[in-house]
């Protein structure tokens, strides 16, 4: 995952943490981990030049308070997931990419976490402030007693959009779509530019668009039905990007771009041997 707070300062997480202070011209490894020692990190979330969090696949939460130059343990092992999403220095969320039917909230900068039931396996969240937010993910249907990640007995996968107005205490379903029997993606990415206008992306080239805060969603044509779309971001009501990966080979990445609010999407970049999972824009350039 990748997170920037201005055009110069940002970090990426994976087998360790790499950060830049010059807009990506140079990157420095920040945990002292050698290439062969990859430790396995989930997401990274920066809320200012000073403050940020990264979560390990083992549940360890690391925090920085010095522009990502050093990282320290900020809480004990958690059962909340590996992807952090902070809206400010105090309030943030943790979720697992499709693993849990809940997510967790903190109001003390990540020291303690409270479980918030949501009823879907969460793949992405987006909040406007600490109260109003959305989450996307999936619900799986199974033959009785047959639930297993590798079982052929899944009967259906539903892509779902959930919405909260009280900081995740309760969630309502805004949208639910059958997405077939195979694969885990469901709906995987969400982005709003204001309380009304937003986009959701997911399996099989799915793009959904709303102008009323999610009360109604309409489909936009991506032209990429062979690709699972992962993340979406807009910098204004017209210009936006989407990343995705080929559903079959898993190693061909695509980047889509629109300059008319999603009325038309075009392939801006296609690359073999690299799947694109995430993106982050600071402005139109």
Residue pairs with C-beta under 8 A, 6 or more apart in sequence:
1 12
1 13
1 42
1 43
1 44
1 83
1 277
1 278
2 10
2 11
2 12
2 13
2 44
2 278
2 279
2 280
3 10
3 11
3 43
3 44
3 45
3 46
3 52
3 280
4 10
4 11
4 46
4 280
4 282
5 46
5 47
5 48
5 49
5 52
6 49
6 282
7 23
7 282
7 283
8 20
8 21
8 22
8 23
9 19
9 20
9 21
9 46
9 49
9 67
9 68
10 19
10 20
10 24
10 46
10 280
11 17
11 18
11 19
11 20
11 30
11 44
11 46
11 52
11 54
11 68
12 18
12 19
12 27
12 44
13 41
13 42
13 43
13 44
13 54
14 38
14 41
15 33
15 35
15 38
15 39
15 40
15 41
16 29
16 30
16 31
16 33
16 38
16 39
16 41
17 29
17 30
17 31
17 41
17 44
17 54
17 62
17 68
17 71
18 27
18 28
18 29
18 30
19 27
19 28
19 30
19 68
19 69
20 26
20 27
20 28
21 67
30 68
30 69
30 70
30 71
31 39
31 71
33 39
39 56
40 56
40 57
40 58
41 54
41 55
41 56
41 57
41 82
42 54
42 55
42 56
42 57
42 81
42 82
42 83
42 84
42 97
43 54
43 55
43 82
43 83
43 84
43 85
44 52
44 53
44 54
44 84
45 52
45 53
45 54
45 84
45 85
45 86
45 92
46 52
46 68
47 86
47 87
47 88
47 89
48 89
49 67
50 64
50 65
50 66
50 67
51 63
51 64
51 65
51 89
51 109
52 63
52 64
52 68
52 86
53 61
53 62
53 63
53 64
53 74
53 84
53 86
53 92
53 110
54 61
54 62
54 71
54 84
55 61
55 62
55 78
55 81
55 82
55 83
55 84
55 94
56 62
56 82
57 82
58 77
59 77
59 78
59 79
59 80
59 82
60 73
60 77
61 73
61 74
61 75
61 78
61 84
61 94
61 110
62 71
62 72
62 73
62 74
63 71
63 72
63 73
63 74
63 109
63 110
64 70
64 71
64 72
74 109
74 110
74 111
75 110
75 111
75 112
75 113
78 94
78 104
78 113
80 94
80 95
80 96
80 100
80 103
80 104
80 113
80 115
81 94
81 95
81 96
81 97
81 99
81 100
81 103
81 104
81 122
82 94
82 96
82 97
83 94
83 95
83 96
83 97
84 92
84 93
84 94
84 110
85 92
85 93
85 94
85 95
85 125
85 127
86 92
86 93
86 110
87 127
87 129
87 130
88 130
89 109
90 106
90 107
90 108
90 109
91 105
91 106
91 107
91 130
92 105
92 106
92 109
92 110
93 103
93 104
93 105
93 106
93 125
93 127
93 168
94 103
94 104
94 106
94 113
95 103
95 104
95 122
95 125
95 135
96 121
96 122
97 122
97 123
98 121
98 122
98 123
98 137
98 138
98 184
98 186
99 121
100 121
100 122
101 117
101 118
101 119
101 120
101 121
102 115
102 116
102 117
102 118
102 122
103 115
103 116
103 118
103 122
103 125
103 135
103 168
104 113
104 114
104 115
104 116
105 113
105 114
105 116
105 167
105 168
106 112
106 113
106 114
107 130
116 168
116 169
118 135
118 137
118 162
118 168
118 171
119 139
119 162
119 171
120 135
120 136
120 137
120 138
120 139
120 160
120 162
121 137
121 138
121 139
121 140
121 186
122 135
122 136
122 137
123 136
123 137
123 138
123 185
123 186
123 187
123 188
123 189
124 135
124 136
124 137
124 187
124 188
124 189
124 190
124 231
125 133
125 134
125 135
125 136
125 190
126 133
126 134
126 135
126 190
126 191
126 192
126 198
127 133
127 134
128 192
128 194
128 195
130 167
131 164
131 165
131 166
131 167
132 164
132 165
132 195
133 163
133 164
133 167
133 168
134 161
134 162
134 163
134 164
134 174
134 190
134 192
134 198
134 214
135 161
135 162
135 164
135 171
135 190
136 159
136 160
136 161
136 162
136 186
136 187
136 188
136 189
136 190
136 200
136 202
137 159
137 160
137 162
137 186
137 187
138 157
138 158
138 159
138 160
138 179
138 184
138 185
138 186
138 187
139 157
139 158
139 160
139 176
139 186
140 147
140 154
140 156
140 157
140 158
141 154
141 155
141 156
141 157
141 158
142 151
142 153
142 154
142 155
143 153
143 155
146 153
147 153
149 184
154 181
154 182
155 181
156 178
156 180
156 181
157 178
157 179
157 180
157 181
157 182
157 183
157 184
157 186
157 203
158 176
158 177
158 178
158 179
158 186
159 175
159 176
159 177
159 178
159 179
159 185
159 186
159 187
159 202
159 203
159 206
160 173
160 175
160 176
160 177
160 186
160 187
161 173
161 174
161 175
161 176
161 187
161 190
161 200
161 208
161 214
161 217
162 171
162 172
162 173
162 174
163 171
163 172
163 173
163 174
163 213
163 214
164 170
164 171
164 172
174 214
174 215
174 217
175 200
175 208
175 214
175 217
177 187
177 206
179 185
179 186
179 187
179 202
179 203
179 204
179 206
180 203
180 204
183 203
183 228
183 247
185 202
185 203
185 228
186 202
186 203
187 200
187 201
187 202
187 203
187 206
187 208
188 201
188 202
188 203
188 228
188 229
188 230
188 231
189 200
189 201
189 202
189 229
189 230
189 231
189 232
189 242
190 198
190 199
190 200
190 201
190 232
191 198
191 199
191 231
191 232
191 233
191 234
191 240
192 198
192 199
193 234
193 236
193 237
195 213
196 210
196 211
196 212
196 213
197 210
197 211
197 237
198 209
198 210
198 213
198 214
199 207
199 208
199 209
199 210
199 220
199 232
199 234
199 240
199 262
200 206
200 207
200 208
200 209
200 217
200 232
201 207
201 208
201 222
201 229
201 230
201 231
201 232
201 242
201 244
202 208
202 228
202 229
203 228
203 229
203 247
204 225
204 226
204 227
204 228
204 247
205 222
205 223
205 224
205 225
205 226
205 227
205 228
205 229
205 244
206 219
206 222
206 229
207 219
207 220
207 221
207 222
207 229
207 232
207 242
207 262
207 265
208 217
208 218
208 219
208 220
209 217
209 218
209 219
209 220
209 261
209 262
210 216
210 217
210 218
220 262
220 263
220 265
221 265
222 229
222 242
222 256
222 265
223 265
223 267
224 244
224 254
224 256
224 265
224 267
226 246
226 247
226 248
227 244
227 245
227 246
227 247
227 254
228 244
228 245
228 246
228 247
229 242
229 243
229 244
229 256
230 242
230 243
230 244
230 245
230 276
230 277
230 278
231 242
231 243
231 277
231 278
231 279
232 240
232 241
232 242
233 240
233 241
233 279
233 280
233 281
234 240
234 241
235 281
235 283
235 284
236 284
237 261
238 258
238 259
238 260
238 261
239 257
239 258
239 259
239 284
240 257
240 258
240 261
240 262
241 255
241 256
241 257
241 268
241 279
241 281
242 255
242 256
242 265
243 253
243 254
243 255
243 256
243 276
243 277
243 278
243 279
244 253
244 254
244 255
244 256
244 276
245 251
245 252
245 253
245 254
245 275
245 276
245 277
246 252
246 253
246 254
246 275
250 275
251 272
251 273
251 274
251 275
252 270
252 271
252 272
252 273
252 274
252 275
253 269
253 270
253 271
253 274
253 275
253 276
254 267
254 269
254 270
254 276
255 267
255 268
255 269
255 270
255 276
255 279
256 265
256 266
256 267
256 268
257 265
257 266
257 268
258 264
258 265
258 266
